[in-house]
């Protein structure tokens, strides 16, 4: 059993600031989880109102195995997406994920944010490996995972879906 880790509260890159999700992010989270990409590749979360979003965030905050980092443009504090860091029961290592509003995809933001979190997890937290899962048809996610240095390991079935499992490798290097 891998112990729960406490990810630091803030990350900063050249263009971005990442902070742990709070209830004040409810409007953004409601928008994000209702985008076509989220629904298609992550799943329907039934978050239709601000109150639903607050309940969703509260569930995340109460689970020590889940960290959502809201990614914002540094200069204007605009939320663009999230990086998730989750210890899932069916995986041996922590799972990194990402989701961005459609207007902020293909601009390098997800790579910049995820790379910073990966580097921190592997170098500062000394995690032996980080994994990621994705649906086979999510080609944008696969490209980003490979650009981040993760390698395809195998297909797995989780929650009745076939997923591709990617990993940084057993030595935790990128």
Phi, psi and omega per residue, in radians:
X1 nan 2.211 3.130
X2 -1.481 2.274 3.137
X3 -1.217 2.676 3.062
X4 -1.186 2.423 3.096
X5 -1.935 2.673 3.113
X6 -1.831 1.833 3.113
X7 -1.245 2.500 3.126
X8 -1.070 2.775 -3.016
X9 -1.299 -0.512 -3.016
X10 -2.440 2.399 2.992
X11 -2.136 2.590 3.109
X12 -2.405 2.259 3.068
X13 -2.036 -3.011 -3.130
X14 -1.009 -0.769 -3.063
X15 -1.933 -0.192 -2.917
X16 -2.234 2.738 2.937
X17 -2.215 2.306 3.098
X18 -2.007 2.238 3.105
X19 -2.323 2.641 3.109
X20 -1.059 2.467 -3.132
X21 -1.071 2.504 3.057
X22 -2.336 3.007 3.119
X23 -1.073 -0.412 3.108
X24 -1.223 -0.171 3.102
X25 -1.595 0.164 -3.013
X26 -1.007 -0.758 -3.122
X27 -1.099 -0.774 3.106
X28 -1.112 -0.798 -3.127
X29 -1.077 -0.723 3.096
X30 -1.032 -0.765 3.131
X31 -1.123 -0.802 -3.063
X32 -1.115 -0.838 -3.050
X33 -1.272 -0.116 3.085
X34 -1.849 0.140 3.071
X35 -1.294 2.649 3.130
X36 -0.988 -0.678 -3.136
X37 -1.124 -0.759 3.116
X38 -1.071 -0.857 -3.088
X39 -1.096 -0.733 -3.107
X40 -1.208 -0.780 -2.988
X41 -1.775 -0.340 -3.127
X42 -1.982 -0.766 3.058
X43 2.210 2.728 3.111
X44 -1.163 2.288 3.141
X45 -1.956 -0.020 -3.140
X46 0.930 0.790 3.092
X47 -1.886 1.662 -3.042
X48 -1.860 -0.416 -3.093
X49 -2.146 2.953 3.055
X50 -1.068 -0.682 3.121
X51 -1.096 -0.720 3.066
X52 -1.047 -0.746 -3.127
X53 -1.125 -0.699 3.109
X54 -1.107 -0.719 3.101
X55 -1.128 -0.717 3.109
X56 -1.065 -0.820 3.124
X57 -1.109 -0.726 -3.139
X58 -1.045 -0.721 3.094
X59 -1.079 -0.714 3.108
X60 -1.091 -0.798 -3.080
X61 -1.158 -0.503 -3.123
X62 -1.441 -0.193 -3.122
X63 -1.739 1.917 -3.090
X64 -1.183 -0.180 3.131
X65 -1.562 -0.027 -3.078
X66 -2.156 2.280 2.974
X67 -2.232 2.188 2.991
X68 -1.924 2.212 3.060
X69 -1.909 2.147 3.098
X70 -1.453 2.225 -3.120
X71 -1.681 2.163 -3.123
X72 -2.218 2.585 2.999
X73 -1.159 2.239 -3.029
X74 -1.055 -0.785 -3.003
X75 -1.267 -0.536 -3.060
X76 -2.101 -0.027 3.086
X77 1.071 0.502 3.134
X78 -1.504 2.193 3.097
X79 -1.245 2.312 -3.090
X80 -1.937 -0.614 -3.041
X81 -3.095 -2.911 3.115
X82 -2.349 2.648 2.891
X83 -1.989 2.235 3.110
X84 -1.881 2.623 3.128
X85 -2.416 1.838 -2.927
X86 -2.297 2.354 2.979
X87 -1.663 1.822 -3.113
X88 -1.606 2.501 -3.114
X89 -1.003 -0.599 -3.045
X90 -1.575 0.092 3.115
X91 -2.091 2.588 -3.133
X92 -1.378 -0.354 -3.078
X93 -2.325 2.957 3.072
X94 -1.121 2.540 -3.092
X95 -1.887 2.181 3.044
X96 -1.712 2.433 3.121
X97 -2.433 2.973 -3.126
X98 -2.707 2.590 3.048
X99 -2.670 2.335 -3.097
X100 -2.304 2.623 3.032
X101 -1.046 2.525 -3.048
X102 -0.949 -0.634 -3.094
X103 -1.235 -0.158 -3.129
X104 -1.990 0.202 3.092
X105 -1.497 2.800 3.129
X106 1.044 0.559 3.080
X107 -2.128 0.075 3.123
X108 1.500 0.004 -3.098
X109 -1.173 -0.783 -3.124
X110 -1.095 -0.726 3.110
X111 -1.085 -0.850 -3.108
X112 -1.033 -0.783 -3.110
X113 -1.235 -0.848 -3.098
X114 -1.138 -0.666 3.132
X115 -1.058 -0.737 -3.128
X116 -1.133 -0.755 3.130
X117 -1.178 -0.744 3.103
X118 -1.048 -0.828 -3.134
X119 -1.042 -0.752 3.108
X120 -1.081 -0.822 -3.101
X121 -1.095 -0.744 -3.082
X122 -1.364 -0.730 -3.048
X123 -1.541 -0.789 -3.081
X124 -1.509 -0.746 3.125
X125 -1.504 -0.162 3.106
X126 0.995 0.682 3.093
X127 -1.250 2.441 -3.096
X128 -1.216 -0.488 3.128
X129 -2.887 2.757 3.011
X130 -2.210 2.449 3.131
X131 -2.082 2.953 3.043
X132 -2.608 2.585 3.079
X133 -2.139 2.627 3.100
X134 -2.720 2.754 3.017
X135 -1.301 2.557 -3.088
X136 -1.028 -0.579 -3.117
X137 -1.410 -0.073 3.136
X138 -1.501 1.286 -3.035
X139 -1.141 -0.566 3.094
X140 -1.120 -0.729 3.113
X141 -1.131 -0.757 3.136
X142 -1.055 -0.783 3.114
X143 -1.040 -0.759 -3.134
X144 -1.156 -0.754 3.120
X145 -1.034 -0.763 3.129
X146 -1.168 -0.665 3.089
X147 -1.117 -0.584 3.112
X148 -1.301 -0.161 3.110
X149 1.702 0.125 3.066
X150 -1.436 2.617 -3.083
X151 -2.123 2.515 3.102
X152 -1.091 2.266 3.114
X153 -1.804 -0.962 -3.067
X154 -3.009 2.970 2.998
X155 -1.586 2.460 3.078
X156 -2.293 2.833 3.013
X157 -2.007 2.156 3.121
X158 -2.423 2.321 -3.141
X159 0.880 0.752 3.069
X160 1.166 0.309 3.096
X161 -2.153 2.473 3.042
X162 -1.460 2.175 -3.109
X163 -2.121 2.665 2.982
X164 -1.610 2.290 3.131
X165 -1.802 2.172 3.086
X166 -1.978 2.678 -3.099
X167 -2.576 2.676 3.028
X168 -1.301 -0.247 -3.108
X169 1.893 2.811 -3.039
X170 -1.216 -0.341 3.120
X171 -1.616 0.007 3.075
X172 1.286 0.276 -3.123
X173 -1.684 2.684 3.066
X174 -1.764 nan nan
